[in-house]
Amino acid sequence: MVTDSASLGRPFWTFWSAAALANVGDGIRLAAFPLLAVSLTANPVSVAAVTAAQALPWLVTGLLAGALADRRGARTLLVWADTARVLVLAVLVVAVATGRASVPLVLVASFVLGVGETVRDTAAQTAVPSLVPERLLERANARLVAGEVVGNEFVGPPVGAVLFAVGAALPFAANGASLALATMLVLTLPVSLAARPAAPATNTNPGVVAGLRWLGRHRLLRALTAVTAAVAAADSAWFAVLVLYADSQLGAGTVGFGMLLAVGALGGLLGSFITDRLVDGRRHRAVLTWSVAVTAGIPALLAVTSRLWAAMLVIVVTSGSFAVLNITAASLRQRTVPRELLGRVVAAGRTLTFSAAAVGALLGGALTKLAGVEAPFLLSGLVAAVATTAWWTASRP
């Protein structure tokens, strides 16, 4: 097993640096957009709409982003997506700085920036197999997830909040600057990443349907996509009411809830650093089985505990396991899917996952109202049993 991170090579670390800058910018924007919305309107529906507009693009344009990733080289799409987002942020900065920002403008900007993010994230997934040897895919994906966690959860949000307090336009200017730097780094990547993926003569359909048809016929990845979507729904169901659980069951208040979020991010970071050792290039089935069981199963313990330390431990474990699940699943797709279809298959999986997470959040709220705050955690345990069994059965050689 390779243990030297330097073996990933300079092109990968350049790519990683660009992704880390983009993730920091995304984290800054994640905190700044709700603050900007609140400064413009007291209508809670409008404020919630701004947040929803950032996630909506995956449901609307996710599959199209996948088809685009299979038609154009990854480097080209990364540059186009981030350049477009810089231009949108520049317009937003001018509007905020001159006092001309409005809720409709913020909604449009939020949606367009989300579209750019879907294109960037999909293209990035297709680029990894071209940057590192196949045996290092888990290590490369793990480092990318670590950078994402640090940027989106540890660094970006607090920086965005502080910058907004100094000046409302500053976080969006900082987001634009981070994306501009990321674009310059991407332009230094090998020219081969700008080439259009080669398609065999038997695959003449460049549309979305070709990717969906291939995924539907592949037993292993079809099962993996369904199982990861189910786990995402279960995770979202209990996470959506975690703030209520922290208050009513733990008596933790705002500070305690913040601690739970922080340890969750820490768990994700820790999980990203152990995945390649767990998989070791060949144990995908076993690692996915255990990560599905732990990710969805462990949260059920929150239904029977009222101790903050126990809740923190559960969230660290389940967040770390979720990171292992996502990294292993991404690596298995990159190893299995034909390169000319990878973008569409990745986009199909992510679109289904985001859709399932949205449904899960709504279900978690409904269950809490009907049966109490413990219900979403018990639902997660049930999903764990069903999903683990389904994956183990479907993934038999």
N, C-alpha and C positions, 0 to 999 in steps of 0.2 A: 504494500500500500504506500502511495506517495504521501509524504507528510510535509514537504517543503512548499509553503505558499508561493515562493518565488517562481516555482515551476509553472505557475499559471501564465507567466510571461508578461512583457511590457504592454502589448496591445490590450490584453484583458484589463490590466490595472489602469490603463488610460480610459477604457470603456467604463470601468468601475467608478473612477473619479468623476466622469461625466454624469453617471447615474446618481452618484451620491449628491452632487451639486443640485441636480434636478429634484431629488427627494427632499433636500433641505428647503428648496424653494416651494415645493408642494406643501411641506409642513408649515412654512410661514403663511402661505395662502390659506391653509386650513383653519388657522386661528384668526386671520385678519378678515376674511369674508363675513363671518357672523358678526364680528365687531362693527364692520362697516355697515352691515344691514341694520343693526340696532341703532346706529347713529343716524340713519336715514328715515326709519319708520318704527312705530311702536306696535305695528300689526304683527302678531305672532305668526300668522299664516305666511306673510311676506318674508319674515326672517327664516322660517322653516323652508320656504321655497328656494331660498338662496343655497342652503345646504343640500337640498334635494337636487338642484340643478347641477351640482358637481358630480353626483353619482349617476344621474339619468343618462349621460352619453353612453355608458356601457350597455344599457338596455336598448338604446336607439341605434347606435352606430358601431357597437362592438364587433358584430359579424362583418360589417363592411371594412372595418379596420383590419381584420384578419385577411380578407381577400386582397386588400391593398398591400399588405405585408408580403403576400406571395407573388405580387406582380412587380414590386420594386425592391431594390437593395436596401438592407437595414440601415446603412449609413445615410443614404439619401432621405429615407423617411424620418430618421431621428433629427436630421438637420431641418427638414421642412416643418416637422411638428413643433420643435422648440423655437424656431424662428417665428412661426405664426403666433405662438404663445407670447413671445417677447413683444410683438407688435400689438397684440390685444392688451397686454399689461401696460404698454406705453400709453395707449389711449385712455386706459383706466386711471393711470397716474395723473395725466393731464386733467381729466375730469374731476378727480378728487381734489387735486391741488388748487383748482380754480373754482371749486364749489359748485360744479355743474353735474356732479354724480347724482344718479337717481336709482330707484329700485329696479325699474326695467333695464337700465344699462347694466347694473350689477348682475341681474339675472342672465342677460345675454352673454356677458363676459364670463360668468361662471360656467355656463353651458359650453361655450366655445373652448375655453381652457380645458374643460373635461374631455371634449372631443380630441383635442391635441394629446391629452394624457393617454387616451385609449390607443391612439396610433403609436405613440412612443413606447408604451409598455408592451404592446404586441410585437412591434419591430424588435425591441430589445430581447424578447424571448427567442426570436428566430436568429439573432446574431450570436448568441452564446456558443452554439455548436461549431461556429466558424472560428472562434477565438481560442478555444482550448481543446486538447485531446479528449476523446470520449470518456476515458477513464477518470477525468477530472471534472466532469459535468456537475456532480454533486457538490464538490468543493467550490466551484465557480458560482453556482446558484446560491449556495449558502452565504458566500461573501456578499453577493448582491442583496440578499434578504437582510443581512446584518446592516448594510449601508442604508437600506430602506427603513428599517426600524429606527436607527439612530436619527436619520434625517426627518422622517415623518412624525416620530413620537417623542424623541428626546430633545433634539436641537431646534427644529423648525417651529413648533407651536409656541414655546416660550419666547423665542426671538421675535416671532410675528406679533405677539401680544405687547412686548416691550416697545417695538418699533411703532406700533399703532398708537401707543400712549404718547410717544414723542411727536408723531405726525402721521395723520391718517393715510397719507400717500406713500410713506416710507416702506412699509412691508411689501407693497406691490412693486415698488422700484427695486427692492432687494431681490424679490422673486425674479424679476426680469433680468437683473444682473447675473444671478446664479444660472439662469437658463442660457444667457449669452455666453458665459464661460463654458458651460457644458457643450454648447454648439461648437465652440472653437476646439475643444478637446476631441469631439467626434470627428471633426474634419482632418485630424491627424491620424485617424485609424486607417488600416490597410485599404487600398482601393478595392480589393476583392469584396469588401462588405457593401460596396456601392453597386455591385453587379446584380442583375435580376436573377433570382433562383432559376436554375435550369429545370425545365419540365420535360419528362419523357414523352415520346410521341404518342403514347397511349392515353395521356392526360391532356385533353384539349379544352377542358372546361375550366376557365379561370374564376368562375363565380363562387358564391357562398355555398351553393347546393353541393358542389363537389366535395368540399370539406366535411359538410354534415353527413353526406352519404358514406364517405370513408369511415368517419367516426362511428356511424350507426352500424357498420358491418364489422368493426373490430371489437371482438368480445371483451378483451382485457381493458382497453381504454374506454369503451362504452360503460363498463361497470365502474371504472375509476372515476369517470366524470359524474355519474349518478351518485356515487358514494360521497365524493368530496362536496357535491352540492347539498346533500342531506346533512352532512356535518356542518357546513357553513350555515344552513338554516337553523340547526339546533344551537350552534354557538351564538348566532345573532339573537335568537329568542331569549336566552337568559342574559346576554350582555345588554339588551335593550332595557331590561328592568334592574340592572345591577345597582343603579343609583337608589332605587326604591329598597332593594335588599339591604344595601349598606346602611340605610337610615332606619328601617323598621326592624331588621333582624340583628344587625351588628351594633346599632346605635353609634355608628362611626361618624356621621355627619359629612360635611364637605371635605374636611381634611382626610378622613378615612377613605372616602371615595377616591380622592386624588392618589392616595397611597396604593389602592387596589389597581388603578390604571398604571401607575409607575411600575409596580412589580410585574404586571402583565407585559409591559414593554420589555422589562428585564428578562422575563422568561422567554419571550420571542428571540431576543438576542442570544441567550444561552443556547437555545435550541438550534439556532443557525450554525453554531460552532461545533456541534457534535454530529450533525447529520452525515457528513461524508465518512466519518468513522463508523457510524452505525450501519450504513449501507455497504461500504467497502466495495462498491462497484458491482455487487451481485445480489444483495439481500433485499431487493426492492419489495418483494411480496411480504416478507415477514415484517419489515419496518413499517410498511403501509398498514398492515393488519394491526400492529400494536399502536401505531399513532392514531388510527381511527378510533380504536377502543378507548384509549386514554383521553384524546381530545374531547370526545362526546360523553364518555362515561364518568370521568372524574368530577365534572361540575355537579353531578347528582348529589355529591357529598355536601354541597352548599345548602341543600334542603334540610339538613339535619345538624347544622352547626351554627352557633351564634358567637363564635370567637373570631376576632379579627385576625389573629395570627394564623388560624387554621384556614380561613378564607384566603388569605394572602398566599399560603402554601399551595392551595388548590389552584389558584389562578396562575401562579408561576409555572406549575406543572402542565396545566392544560394549554397555556400560551406557548410554552416551549414545544409541546407535542404538536400543536397546530403548525408551528414553523417547520418542524421535521416533516409533517405530512405534505405541506405545500412544496417544499424543496424537493422531496423525493418524487412527488407526482410530476412536477415540472421536468425533472431530469429524465423520468421514464418516458414522458412524451417526446422529449428531444431525442432520445435514443431510438424510439419506435416509429414515429411519424415520418413519412417521406418528406424531404426538405421542401419540395414544391407545394406541400399541403400544410406545413407546420403552422404558418400564421393563422389559417382558417380554423384548424383544430384547437390551437391555443385560445383563439378568440371565442370559439364556441364554448369551451370549458369555462372561461372567465365570465362570459355573459350569463351562462346558466348559474354559476356560483353567485354572482351579484344579484340575480333575480331571486334565487333561493334565500339569500340573506335578507333581502327586503321583505319577502313573505314571512320569513322566520321572525323578524322584528315585530311585524304586525301580529303574528300569532302569539308571541311572547306577551305582548300587551293584553291581548284578549284573554289568554289563559290566566294571567294575573288578576284580571278583573273578575273572572268567573270563579276561580278556584284558589286564589291566593298567590303570593309571591314565590312560593316553593314550586309551583306547578311547572314553570319553564325549565327548572333544573331537573325535575323528574322526567320531563319530556326528553331532555338531552340524554339521560341515561337509557331511555327506551330506544332512541335513535342509535345509540352506541351498539346496543345488542343486535339490532336489525342490520345496521350498516356493516358491522364487523363480520357477521355471518355471511351476508351477501357478498362482500368482497372476497372472503376466504374461499367461498364456493366458486365464484365466477373466475377467480384467478388461478384455479388449479391448472397445472401444465396440461 
